[in-house]
Amino acid sequence: MKKELGIFILLIVLCVTVAIINPRFLSSANLTNMSTLIGMYGIFSIGLGLIIITGGIDLSVGSVFALQGVLLAMMLRDWSWPWVLAVFASILGVTALGAFHGYLVAKVKMQPFIVTLCGFLFYRGLARFIASDETKGFGSSGFTVLRDLATGSVGPVPMPFVLFIVIAAISYVLLHKSVYGRYLIAVGRNEDATRYSGINTRLVIGSAYAVSMLFAGVAGVLIAFYTNSISPANHGMSYELYGIAAAVLGGCSLRGGEGSIIGIAIGTALIQVLQNLVNLLGIPSSLNFSVLGAVIFFGVLVDQLISQRKRAKIRS
């Protein structure tokens, strides 16, 4: 819990600092918008965290959002599918892609980086082809129930944040209180030793990719209705980097075998507060990726230093 406590203190200090610099940070509109973003990003960040804990990576999430968004808009607007069927089909399709990634990584033994990099390129290109490189959207009216579920609120709390809390709670039990969670961590620490102990490592790894994409599918629907329009060339661009940054900042080691749901949640909040700070201070948005890159760098650097210290203690 030391990592989680440290990053939580950093989050509190950052929030206080931003509020002092710019009081608009505490305005209801800003807090509502930031909570919405934390909810949407947090859902798929948890999924990416589960993959990272197994020692894997997924670079295709942003492109999957584009493909899912395009197809969801076409199912609802062009093909007139019932919204329940359209949402279910879009989430199921994304989950199937995750299962396919897991099969290639766990069964075929392809490198996760290569599998998901190919997905990053393929799904984006497929989205652009299906949409004929045209922006798809949901219009300003219709789909009232779905809009309320995706962009509404429960009292003052945005619905995406509520869903994030629910998914985070389920994921916490899954990772920290179940046998499956122990298997995920064990596979990340030493896959060979875990397999020799009688655990089906292929199933564990493959399921992690499927669960991750299930969460991404839910987040994809929320993001599509939040933006209300999907440009196949730009929608979801680099979102996977925000998820990876949140997981790494939250204590997930890119070597695998380490991480927590609470850490990922705090990491997601910290990333969004940093983004909010950039906006409130009037810093050019072109520096967003510089901030993100610095966060990932320092997160990995701290993890490396801590690991070296642990190894030094063991040797001594």
For each residue, the residues with C-beta under 8 A, 3 or more apart:
1: 4 5
2: 5 6
3: 6 7 250 251 260 263
4: 1 7 8 250 251 260 262 263 266
5: 1 2 8 9
6: 2 3 9 10
7: 3 4 10 11 249 250 251 263 266 267 270
8: 4 5 11 12 266
9: 5 6 12 13
10: 6 7 13 14 270
11: 7 8 14 15 266 269 270 273
12: 8 9 15 16
13: 9 10 16 17
14: 10 11 17 18 270 273 274 277
15: 11 12 18 19 25 273
16: 12 13 19 20
17: 13 14 20 21
18: 14 15 21 22 25 273 276 277 280
19: 15 16 22 23 25 26
20: 16 17
21: 17 18 25 277 280 281
22: 18 19 25 280 281
23: 19 26 27
24: 27 30 280
25: 15 18 19 21 22 30 31 276 280
26: 19 23 30 31
27: 23 24 30 31
28: 31 32 156
29: 32 33
30: 24 25 26 27 33 34 276 280
31: 25 26 27 28 34 35
32: 28 29 35 36 153 156 158
33: 29 30 36 37
34: 30 31 37 38 272 273 276
35: 31 32 38 39 157 158 160 161
36: 32 33 39 40 151 158 160 161 226
37: 33 34 40 41 272 275
38: 34 35 41 42 161 164 268 269 272
39: 35 36 42 43 158 159 160 161 162 163 164 165 222
40: 36 37 43 44 160 164 219 222 223 226
41: 37 38 44 45 219 239 242 243 246 268 271 272
42: 38 39 45 46 164 168 246 264 265 268 269
43: 39 40 46 47 160 163 164 167 215 216 218 219 222
44: 40 41 47 48 61 212 215 216 219 220 239 243
45: 41 42 48 49 242 243 246 247 264 267 268
46: 42 43 49 50 167 168 171 215 261 264 265
47: 43 44 50 51 211 212 213 214 215 216 243
48: 44 45 51 52 58 61 212 240 243 244 246 247
49: 45 46 52 53 243 246 247 250 252 259 261 264
50: 46 47 53 54 171 175 184 208 211 212
51: 47 48 54 56 57 58 112 208 209 212
52: 48 49 55 56 57 244 247 248 252 253 254 256 259
53: 49 50 175 184 185 188 208 252 256 257 258 259
54: 50 51 184 187 188 204 205 208 256
55: 52 187 188 191 255 256 257
56: 51 52 105 112 205 208 209 256
57: 51 52 112 113 116 244 254
58: 48 51 61 101 112 116 209 212 240
59: 113 116 117 119 120 240
60: 63 64 97 101 116 117 119 120 123 240
61: 44 48 58 64 65 216 236 239 240 243
62: 65 66 120 124 236 237 238 239 240 241
63: 60 66 67 119 120 121 122 123 124 127 236
64: 60 61 67 68 94 97 119 123 213 216 220 236
65: 61 62 68 69 216 219 220 223 224 235 236 239
66: 62 63 69 70 123 124 127 128 230 232 233 234 235 236 237
67: 63 64 70 71 123 124 126 127 130 232
68: 64 65 71 72 90 93 94 217 220 221 224
69: 65 66 72 73 127 136 220 223 224 227 230 235 236
70: 66 67 73 74 127 130 131 136 230 232 235
71: 67 68 74 75 90 93 130
72: 68 69 75 76 86 87 90 220 221 224
73: 69 70 76 77 78 136 137 138 224 230
74: 70 71 77 78 79 130 131 136
75: 71 72 78 79 81 85 86 89 90
76: 72 73 79 80 81 83 86 138 143
77: 73 74 80 136 137 138 139
78: 73 74 75
79: 74 75 76
80: 76 77
81: 75 76 85 86 89
82: 85 86
83: 76 86 87 143 145 146
84: 87 88
85: 75 81 82 88 89
86: 72 75 76 81 82 83 89 90
87: 72 83 84 90 91 146 221
88: 84 85 91 92
89: 75 81 85 86 92 93
90: 68 71 72 75 86 87 93 94 217 220 221
91: 87 88 94 95 214 217 218 220 221
92: 88 89 95 96 217
93: 68 71 89 90 96 97 217
94: 64 68 90 91 97 98 213 214 216 217 220
95: 91 92 98 99 210 213 214 217
96: 92 93 99 100 213
97: 60 64 93 94 100 101 119 123 213
98: 94 95 101 102 209 210 211 212 213 214 216
99: 95 96 102 103 206 209 210 213
100: 96 97 103 104
101: 58 60 97 98 104 105 112 115 116 119 209 213
102: 98 99 105 106 205 206 207 208 209 210
103: 99 100 106 107 108 206
104: 100 101 107 108 110 115
105: 56 101 102 108 109 110 111 112 115 205 206 209
106: 102 103 109 201 202 203 204 205 206
107: 103 104 202 206
108: 103 104 105
109: 105 106
110: 104 105 114 115
111: 105 114 115
112: 51 56 57 58 101 105 115 116
113: 57 59 116 117
114: 110 111 117 118
115: 101 104 105 110 111 112 118 119
116: 57 58 59 60 101 112 113 119 120
117: 59 60 113 114 120 121
118: 114 115 121 122
119: 59 60 63 64 97 101 115 116 122 123
120: 59 60 62 63 116 117 123 124 240
121: 63 117 118 124 125
122: 63 118 119 125 126
123: 60 63 64 66 67 97 119 120 126 127
124: 62 63 66 67 120 121 127 128 232 233
125: 121 122 128 129
126: 67 122 123 129 130
127: 63 66 67 69 70 123 124 130 131 232 235
128: 66 124 125 131 133 232 233
129: 125 126 132
130: 67 70 71 74 126 127 232
131: 70 74 127 128 134 135 136 230 232
132: 129
133: 128 232 233
134: 131 232
135: 131 229 230 231 232
136: 69 70 73 74 77 131 229 230 232
137: 73 77 228 229 230
138: 73 76 77 142 143 147 224 225 228 229
139: 77 142
140:
141:
142: 138 139
143: 76 83 138 146 147
144: 147 148
145: 83 148 149
146: 83 87 143 149 150 225
147: 138 143 144 150 151 152 225
148: 144 145 151 152 159
149: 145 146 152 159
150: 146 147 159 160 221 222 224 225 226
151: 36 147 148 158 159 160 222 225 226
152: 147 148 149 158 159
153: 32 156 157 158 159
154: 157 159 162
155:
156: 28 32 153
157: 35 153 154 161 162
158: 32 35 36 39 151 152 153 161 162
159: 39 148 149 150 151 152 153 154 162 163 222
160: 35 36 39 40 43 150 151 163 164 222 226
161: 35 36 38 39 157 158 164 165
162: 39 154 157 158 159 165 166
163: 39 43 159 160 166 167 218 222
164: 38 39 40 42 43 160 161 167 168 265
165: 39 161 162 168 169
166: 162 163 169 170
167: 43 46 163 164 170 171 215 218
168: 42 46 164 165 171 172 261 265
169: 165 166 172 173
170: 166 167 173 174
171: 46 50 167 168 174 175 261
172: 168 169 175 176 177 261 262
173: 169 170 176 177 178
174: 170 171 177 178 180 181
175: 50 53 171 172 178 181 184 185 259 260 261
176: 172 173 181 260 261
177: 172 173 174 181
178: 173 174 175 181 182
179: 182 183
180: 174 183 184 204 207
181: 174 175 176 177 178 184 185
182: 178 179 185 186
183: 179 180 186 187 194 199 204
184: 50 53 54 175 180 181 187 188 204 208
185: 53 175 181 182 188 189 257 258 259
186: 182 183 189 190 193 194 197 199 257
187: 54 55 183 184 190 191 194 199 201 204 205 256 257
188: 53 54 55 184 185 191 253 255 256 257 258
189: 185 186 193 194 256 257 258
190: 186 187 193 194 257
191: 55 187 188 194 195 201 205
192: 195 196
193: 186 189 190 196 197
194: 183 186 187 189 190 191 197 199 201 204
195: 191 192 199 201
196: 192 193
197: 186 193 194
198:
199: 183 186 187 194 195 204
200: 203 204
201: 106 187 191 194 195 204 205
202: 106 107 205 206
203: 106 200 206 207
204: 54 106 180 183 184 187 194 199 200 201 207 208
205: 54 56 102 105 106 187 191 201 202 208 209
206: 99 102 103 105 106 107 202 203 209 210
207: 102 180 203 204 210 211
208: 50 51 53 54 56 102 184 204 205 211 212
209: 51 56 58 98 99 101 102 105 205 206 212 213
210: 95 98 99 102 206 207 213 214
211: 47 50 98 207 208 214 215
212: 44 47 48 50 51 58 98 208 209 215 216
213: 47 64 94 95 96 97 98 99 101 209 210 216 217
214: 47 91 94 95 98 210 211 217 218
215: 43 44 46 47 167 211 212 218 219
216: 43 44 47 61 64 65 94 98 212 213 219 220
217: 68 90 91 92 93 94 95 213 214 220 221
218: 43 91 163 167 214 215 221 222
219: 40 41 43 44 65 215 216 222 223
220: 44 64 65 68 69 72 90 91 94 216 217 223 224 236
221: 68 72 87 90 91 150 217 218 224 225
222: 39 40 43 150 151 159 160 163 218 219 225 226
223: 40 65 69 219 220 226 227 236 239
224: 65 68 69 72 73 138 150 220 221 227 228 230 235
225: 138 146 147 150 151 221 222 228
226: 36 40 150 151 160 222 223
227: 69 223 224 230 235
228: 137 138 224 225
229: 135 136 137 138
230: 66 69 70 73 131 135 136 137 224 227 235
231: 135 234 235
232: 66 67 70 124 127 128 130 131 133 134 135 136 235
233: 66 124 128 133
234: 66 231 237
235: 65 66 69 70 127 224 227 230 231 232
236: 61 62 63 64 65 66 69 220 223 239
237: 62 66 234
238: 62 241 242 289
239: 41 44 61 62 65 223 236 242 243
240: 48 58 59 60 61 62 120 243 244
241: 62 238 244 245 289 292 296
242: 41 45 238 239 245 246 271 292
243: 41 44 45 47 48 49 61 239 240 246 247
244: 48 52 57 240 241 247 248 296
245: 241 242 248 249 267 271 292 295 296 299
246: 41 42 45 48 49 242 243 249 250 264 267 268 270 271
247: 45 48 49 52 243 244 250 252 259 264 267
248: 52 244 245 252 254 267 296 299 300 303
249: 7 245 246 267 270 271 295 296 299
250: 3 4 7 49 246 247 259 260 262 263 264 265 266 267 268
251: 3 4 7 258 259 260 263 264 267 303
252: 49 52 53 247 248 258 259 260 263 264
253: 52 188 256 257 258 259 303 307
254: 52 57 248 300 303
255: 55 188 258 307
256: 52 53 54 55 56 187 188 189 253
257: 53 55 185 186 187 188 189 190 253
258: 53 185 188 189 251 252 253 255
259: 49 52 53 175 185 247 250 251 252 253 263 264
260: 3 4 175 176 250 251 252 263 264
261: 46 49 168 171 172 175 176 264 265
262: 4 172 250 265 266
263: 3 4 7 250 251 252 259 260 266 267
264: 42 45 46 49 246 247 250 251 252 259 260 261 267 268
265: 42 46 164 168 250 261 262 268 269
266: 4 7 8 11 250 262 263 269 270
267: 7 45 245 246 247 248 249 250 251 263 264 270 271
268: 38 41 42 45 246 250 264 265 271 272
269: 11 38 42 265 266 272 273
270: 7 10 11 14 246 249 266 267 273 274 295
271: 41 242 245 246 249 267 268 274 275 292 295
272: 34 37 38 41 268 269 275 276
273: 11 14 15 18 34 269 270 276 277
274: 14 270 271 277 278 291 295
275: 37 271 272 278 279 288 291
276: 18 25 30 34 272 273 279 280
277: 14 18 21 273 274 280 281 283
278: 274 275 281 283 285 287 288 291
279: 275 276 282 283 285
280: 18 21 22 24 25 30 276 277
281: 21 22 277 278
282: 279
283: 277 278 279 287
284: 287
285: 278 279 288
286: 289
287: 278 283 284 290 291
288: 275 278 285 291 292
289: 238 241 286 292 293
290: 287 293 294
291: 274 275 278 287 288 294 295
292: 241 242 245 271 288 289 295 296
293: 289 290 296 297
294: 290 291 297 298
295: 245 249 270 271 274 291 292 298 299
296: 241 244 245 248 249 292 293 299 300
297: 293 294 300 301
298: 294 295 301 302
299: 245 248 249 295 296 302 303
300: 248 254 296 297 303 304
301: 297 298 304 305
302: 298 299 305 306
303: 248 251 253 254 299 300 306 307
304: 300 301 307 308
305: 301 302 308 309
306: 302 303 309 310
307: 253 255 303 304 310 311
308: 304 305 311 312
309: 305 306 312 313
310: 306 307 313 314
311: 307 308 314 315
312: 308 309 315 316
313: 309 310 316
314: 310 311
315: 311 312
316: 312 313
